C-alpha cells in the first residue's frame, strides 16, 4: 500500500488513538484481526475531525468498502471490520 493510502492511514491512526487513551471510542479487537467502533457519536465528533481529515461517517464507511474491509455481522467480533 502507498504510505498515504486509506488502509495505511487507518492502521497508523488506530495505534495513535489507542496510545492517546481513546480506545473506548475505536480500537483493535483483542485478536488483532479486526477493529470496532465502540461509540459512533464520539467517533464522529472527536476521531474523524482529527485523525481522518474531517470526513463524514458515510465517507469513512465508503473508504472501508472501497479497500475491501468487511463488517462482521455475527459471532464474538460482531460489529468489527476486518480486511
DAMO-V236194 format. One record per residue. RES is the residue in one small letter. PSI is psi in degrees with one decimal (* if undefined). NEAR is the number of other C-alpha atoms within 12 Angstrom. D_CENTER is the distance of its C-alpha to the mean C-alpha in whole Angstrom. Layout:
res=RES psi=PSI near=NEAR d_center=D_CENTER
res=RES psi=PSI near=NEAR d_center=D_CENTER
//
This chain:
res=x psi=146.7 near=11 d_center=17
res=x psi=152.0 near=8 d_center=18
res=x psi=-30.8 near=11 d_center=17
res=x psi=12.7 near=13 d_center=16
res=x psi=158.3 near=16 d_center=14
res=x psi=-47.5 near=28 d_center=10
res=x psi=-38.5 near=25 d_center=9
res=x psi=-45.4 near=17 d_center=11
res=x psi=-42.4 near=22 d_center=10
res=x psi=-47.7 near=33 d_center=6
res=x psi=-47.7 near=27 d_center=8
res=x psi=-43.6 near=20 d_center=10
res=x psi=-36.2 near=27 d_center=8
res=x psi=-40.3 near=33 d_center=7
res=x psi=-48.2 near=21 d_center=10
res=x psi=-45.0 near=20 d_center=12
res=x psi=-44.4 near=27 d_center=10
res=x psi=-40.9 near=20 d_center=11
res=x psi=-28.2 near=15 d_center=15
res=x psi=10.4 near=16 d_center=15
res=x psi=21.9 near=14 d_center=15
res=x psi=24.2 near=23 d_center=12
res=x psi=-14.2 near=25 d_center=11
res=x psi=-12.6 near=24 d_center=12
res=x psi=-49.2 near=25 d_center=10
res=x psi=138.1 near=36 d_center=6
res=x psi=165.4 near=35 d_center=7
res=x psi=146.5 near=31 d_center=8
res=x psi=158.0 near=24 d_center=11
res=x psi=-31.6 near=13 d_center=14
res=x psi=-11.5 near=13 d_center=15
res=x psi=4.4 near=17 d_center=13
res=x psi=-10.5 near=18 d_center=12
res=x psi=164.8 near=26 d_center=9
res=x psi=159.7 near=33 d_center=6
res=x psi=142.6 near=31 d_center=7
res=x psi=111.6 near=32 d_center=6
res=x psi=-33.0 near=23 d_center=10
res=x psi=96.2 near=18 d_center=11
res=x psi=-39.7 near=21 d_center=11
res=x psi=-48.8 near=16 d_center=14
res=x psi=-32.8 near=19 d_center=13
res=x psi=-46.8 near=29 d_center=9
res=x psi=-41.0 near=26 d_center=11
res=x psi=-32.9 near=18 d_center=14
res=x psi=-33.2 near=23 d_center=13
res=x psi=-52.4 near=35 d_center=9
res=x psi=-44.3 near=28 d_center=10
res=x psi=-33.7 near=16 d_center=13
res=x psi=-47.0 near=17 d_center=13
res=x psi=-17.0 near=27 d_center=10
res=x psi=36.5 near=29 d_center=10
res=x psi=28.6 near=18 d_center=14
res=x psi=20.2 near=17 d_center=14
res=x psi=160.8 near=21 d_center=13
res=x psi=164.7 near=22 d_center=13
res=x psi=-40.8 near=23 d_center=11
res=x psi=-33.8 near=14 d_center=13
res=x psi=-40.0 near=17 d_center=12
res=x psi=-45.5 near=28 d_center=8
res=x psi=-40.1 near=22 d_center=9
res=x psi=-40.2 near=17 d_center=12
res=x psi=-42.2 near=21 d_center=10
res=x psi=-47.8 near=25 d_center=8
res=x psi=-43.1 near=18 d_center=12
res=x psi=-37.3 near=15 d_center=14
res=x psi=13.4 near=19 d_center=13
res=x psi=17.8 near=15 d_center=13
res=x psi=144.4 near=23 d_center=10
res=x psi=137.1 near=24 d_center=12
res=x psi=129.7 near=22 d_center=11
res=x psi=121.7 near=20 d_center=13
res=x psi=-6.9 near=13 d_center=16
res=x psi=170.9 near=11 d_center=18
res=x psi=-173.4 near=9 d_center=19
res=x psi=-32.1 near=13 d_center=18
res=x psi=19.1 near=24 d_center=14
res=x psi=134.5 near=18 d_center=14
res=x psi=-10.3 near=23 d_center=11
res=x psi=167.7 near=28 d_center=9
res=x psi=139.0 near=30 d_center=8
res=x psi=163.8 near=26 d_center=10
res=x psi=* near=19 d_center=11
//
